[in-house]
Amino acid sequence: MKTACFIPIKANSERVPGKNFRVLNGRKLYEYIIEHTMDADCFDDIYIDTNSPEIAGYALEHGLHVIERLDALTHNTALFTTISSTLNMIITSSCLPLRPIFRRIPLRNVSIR
């Protein structure tokens, strides 16, 4: 069975403007989650769902799949069920961009239920 990771990274944040582009210790926040997910080496495919050309370019440079986020899904009211039905896929694993501030946990040690 193949495993995939879905990472939603919006260009805009309604509560913290420019959040995903903020620099922390010399790197942008979106770079952290993408690199940590690749370093985990436990997914067959990684999909970046974004409406940002910068983030899409970064993902493509690293050999990841990019899904262009629809305008209807750029608001805080968009739910994973809406996103997954729009993309016609079942989301089994997702990573949220604002995680570099938390302790790093090896993803391959997390059990899937």
Summary of the structure (lengths in Angstrom):
residues: 113
radius of gyration: 13.6
end to end distance: 14.0
largest distance: 38.7
contacts: 279
relative contact order: 0.25
helix: 34%
strand: 19%
